[in-house]
Amino acid sequence: MTHTLISCSPDVMGGTPVFAGTRVPVQTLLDYLEAGETIDHFLEGFPTVSRVQVVAFLEEAKDRMVAAVS
């Protein structure tokens, strides 16, 4: 990946991990998905986050989970 996917800065949302270039916490996406919402619904509510960012985040999470149990 040639760009940063997630950023953490004390100046942005008190250091909460957010999608890079936004003020949208990654936890918000996870909360939406846990509640049974779709990615489309999340993106409608947070238009500063792109579908590419969401998919890349989920792929990275999947890869890390698979590597952890291998």
N, C-alpha and C positions, 0 to 999 in steps of 0.2 A: 504494500500500500504506500503510495507516494505522499499522502497527506495524513495529518493527525485526525483521528476519528473522535476521540474523547479528550476533553481538556479539563484541567482542575487548576483553579487560580483563586487565591484568597479574595481577589477583587471581583470575582464573578460568583454569585450565589454562595458566598462564604466558603468557597473551595469544594463545593459539591461537584461531583463529576457530571459534566454536561456535554451534549453534542457540540463538537468544535464549531465555533462561530455563532453559537446561540447561547441563550440562557435557559435552555430546556434540559432539566436533569434526566439522565439516563434512567433513573428510577421511575420516572413518570411513564416511560414506554413500558417498562416491566409491569407497573401497576395496571396499565391499560390491558396488556395481554393477559395478565393474571385474572382480570375481571371478565375476560371473554370478549373484549373489544377487538376490532380488527386493526391492522396497520393503517388501512385507509382512514378509519375513524380517528386514530391518533394523529395522522398527518393533517386531517381537516382542522383539528384543534391546535396544531402546532406547525403552521406553515413555514416557519424558519428552518425546520428540519426536513431534509430531503429523503425520499424513498431510498436513494443510494446509501445514505448514512445509516438508516434503519437496517437495511439488509446487510450491510457490511458489519454492523455491530452484532447482529444475530449470528452471522457466519463466524465471526471471531469468537463469540461466546461458545458456539457449537464446537469449533476446533479446539478450544481450550478444555472443554469438558471431555471430549473424546480423548485428547492427549493425557488428561489427568487420570483416566481410568484404564489406559493402555499399559 
